[in-house]
Amino acid sequence: MKIKEKEFENILEDLKELATQMGAKVRFERGDFKGGYCIIKRDKIIVINKLSNLQRKVLTLTSALKELGIEEIYLPPKLREIIEEMNDNL
């Protein structure tokens, strides 16, 4: 699937909403890191490097969502396809 650059903004918003529904907080921070999923004092946190390009942010978020376990929840087919494809490229 070929994703246009403009679509990444909408995908990022959809993924952030999904993460929130799954009980995770998405934070965009500045630093020398790629980002990912972690648990801090029982809070599920997904940290994404604010300085990364849009595609890297989506890739980090899809990877973190896979770790959270999205297999058993309903996702719109296009969103599930994007998550699977992005993680296949890791």
ZADO-1210 file (C-alpha; in nm, 4 decimals, padded with zeros to 6 digits):
<atoms>
<atom x="00.0000" y="00.0000" z="00.0000" code="MET" pos="1"/>
<atom x="00.1375" y="00.3363" z="-00.0999" code="LYS" pos="2"/>
<atom x="00.0616" y="00.6079" z="00.1538" code="ILE" pos="3"/>
<atom x="00.0750" y="00.9699" z="00.0493" code="LYS" pos="4"/>
<atom x="00.2535" y="01.2159" z="00.2757" code="GLU" pos="5"/>
<atom x="-00.0673" y="01.4113" z="00.3422" code="LYS" pos="6"/>
<atom x="-00.2394" y="01.0932" z="00.4627" code="GLU" pos="7"/>
<atom x="00.0170" y="01.0423" z="00.7396" code="PHE" pos="8"/>
<atom x="-00.1335" y="01.3291" z="00.9421" code="GLU" pos="9"/>
<atom x="-00.4778" y="01.1662" z="00.9411" code="ASN" pos="10"/>
<atom x="-00.3283" y="00.8248" z="01.0141" code="ILE" pos="11"/>
<atom x="-00.1332" y="00.9683" z="01.3075" code="LEU" pos="12"/>
<atom x="-00.4512" y="01.1194" z="01.4523" code="GLU" pos="13"/>
<atom x="-00.6414" y="00.7917" z="01.4082" code="ASP" pos="14"/>
<atom x="-00.3606" y="00.5991" z="01.5777" code="LEU" pos="15"/>
<atom x="-00.3441" y="00.8467" z="01.8671" code="LYS" pos="16"/>
<atom x="-00.7189" y="00.8064" z="01.9171" code="GLU" pos="17"/>
<atom x="-00.6824" y="00.4279" z="01.9117" code="LEU" pos="18"/>
<atom x="-00.4047" y="00.4425" z="02.1709" code="ALA" pos="19"/>
<atom x="-00.6237" y="00.6574" z="02.3960" code="THR" pos="20"/>
<atom x="-00.9110" y="00.4106" z="02.3609" code="GLN" pos="21"/>
<atom x="-00.6710" y="00.1361" z="02.4680" code="MET" pos="22"/>
<atom x="-00.5809" y="00.3311" z="02.7814" code="GLY" pos="23"/>
<atom x="-00.2416" y="00.4608" z="02.6713" code="ALA" pos="24"/>
<atom x="-00.1204" y="00.8180" z="02.6826" code="LYS" pos="25"/>
<atom x="00.0658" y="00.9417" z="02.3761" code="VAL" pos="26"/>
<atom x="00.3370" y="01.1972" z="02.4482" code="ARG" pos="27"/>
<atom x="00.5508" y="01.3853" z="02.2010" code="PHE" pos="28"/>
<atom x="00.8840" y="01.4729" z="02.3608" code="GLU" pos="29"/>
<atom x="01.2090" y="01.6192" z="02.2408" code="ARG" pos="30"/>
<atom x="01.5286" y="01.4195" z="02.2874" code="GLY" pos="31"/>
<atom x="01.7822" y="01.1740" z="02.1560" code="ASP" pos="32"/>
<atom x="01.5577" y="00.8683" z="02.1223" code="PHE" pos="33"/>
<atom x="01.3297" y="00.6964" z="01.8714" code="LYS" pos="34"/>
<atom x="01.0359" y="00.6354" z="02.1031" code="GLY" pos="35"/>
<atom x="00.8123" y="00.3477" z="02.1968" code="GLY" pos="36"/>
<atom x="00.5818" y="00.1949" z="02.4550" code="TYR" pos="37"/>
<atom x="00.6512" y="00.1754" z="02.8280" code="CYS" pos="38"/>
<atom x="00.4713" y="00.1517" z="03.1609" code="ILE" pos="39"/>
<atom x="00.5394" y="00.4129" z="03.4290" code="ILE" pos="40"/>
<atom x="00.3700" y="00.3581" z="03.7645" code="LYS" pos="41"/>
<atom x="00.0927" y="00.1496" z="03.6015" code="ARG" pos="42"/>
<atom x="00.0321" y="00.4146" z="03.3316" code="ASP" pos="43"/>
<atom x="00.0678" y="00.3012" z="02.9723" code="LYS" pos="44"/>
<atom x="00.2768" y="00.5610" z="02.7911" code="ILE" pos="45"/>
<atom x="00.3772" y="00.5850" z="02.4261" code="ILE" pos="46"/>
<atom x="00.6573" y="00.8343" z="02.3802" code="VAL" pos="47"/>
<atom x="00.7281" y="00.9681" z="02.0335" code="ILE" pos="48"/>
<atom x="01.0170" y="01.1917" z="01.9404" code="ASN" pos="49"/>
<atom x="00.8727" y="01.5304" z="01.8537" code="LYS" pos="50"/>
<atom x="01.1621" y="01.5966" z="01.6146" code="LEU" pos="51"/>
<atom x="01.0983" y="01.2855" z="01.4023" code="SER" pos="52"/>
<atom x="00.9394" y="01.3153" z="01.0609" code="ASN" pos="53"/>
<atom x="00.5726" y="01.2249" z="01.0230" code="LEU" pos="54"/>
<atom x="00.6411" y="00.8799" z="00.8795" code="GLN" pos="55"/>
<atom x="00.8731" y="00.7908" z="01.1710" code="ARG" pos="56"/>
<atom x="00.6073" y="00.9073" z="01.4211" code="LYS" pos="57"/>
<atom x="00.3473" y="00.6813" z="01.2575" code="VAL" pos="58"/>
<atom x="00.5944" y="00.3915" z="01.2518" code="LEU" pos="59"/>
<atom x="00.6757" y="00.4363" z="01.6214" code="THR" pos="60"/>
<atom x="00.3087" y="00.4550" z="01.7124" code="LEU" pos="61"/>
<atom x="00.2122" y="00.1469" z="01.5070" code="THR" pos="62"/>
<atom x="00.4920" y="-00.0505" z="01.6697" code="SER" pos="63"/>
<atom x="00.3808" y="00.0558" z="02.0174" code="ALA" pos="64"/>
<atom x="00.0194" y="-00.0342" z="01.9421" code="LEU" pos="65"/>
<atom x="00.1273" y="-00.3817" z="01.8339" code="LYS" pos="66"/>
<atom x="00.2997" y="-00.4198" z="02.1723" code="GLU" pos="67"/>
<atom x="-00.0220" y="-00.3111" z="02.3459" code="LEU" pos="68"/>
<atom x="-00.2059" y="-00.5938" z="02.1709" code="GLY" pos="69"/>
<atom x="-00.4423" y="-00.4854" z="01.8952" code="ILE" pos="70"/>
<atom x="-00.5083" y="-00.8352" z="01.7630" code="GLU" pos="71"/>
<atom x="-00.8297" y="-00.8835" z="01.9602" code="GLU" pos="72"/>
<atom x="-00.9942" y="-00.5446" z="01.9020" code="ILE" pos="73"/>
<atom x="-01.1877" y="-00.4167" z="01.6024" code="TYR" pos="74"/>
<atom x="-00.9997" y="-00.1802" z="01.3735" code="LEU" pos="75"/>
<atom x="-01.1167" y="-00.0380" z="01.0441" code="PRO" pos="76"/>
<atom x="-00.9603" y="-00.2619" z="00.7768" code="PRO" pos="77"/>
<atom x="-00.7541" y="00.0204" z="00.6258" code="LYS" pos="78"/>
<atom x="-00.6058" y="00.1112" z="00.9650" code="LEU" pos="79"/>
<atom x="-00.5232" y="-00.2529" z="01.0435" code="ARG" pos="80"/>
<atom x="-00.3574" y="-00.2869" z="00.7019" code="GLU" pos="81"/>
<atom x="-00.1472" y="00.0239" z="00.7664" code="ILE" pos="82"/>
<atom x="-00.0381" y="-00.1036" z="01.1077" code="ILE" pos="83"/>
<atom x="00.0549" y="-00.4457" z="00.9683" code="GLU" pos="84"/>
<atom x="00.2405" y="-00.2993" z="00.6717" code="GLU" pos="85"/>
<atom x="00.4310" y="-00.0444" z="00.8773" code="MET" pos="86"/>
<atom x="00.5443" y="-00.3143" z="01.1202" code="ASN" pos="87"/>
<atom x="00.6506" y="-00.5416" z="00.8358" code="ASP" pos="88"/>
<atom x="00.8940" y="-00.2672" z="00.7336" code="ASN" pos="89"/>
<atom x="01.0743" y="-00.2668" z="01.0701" code="LEU" pos="90"/>
</atoms>
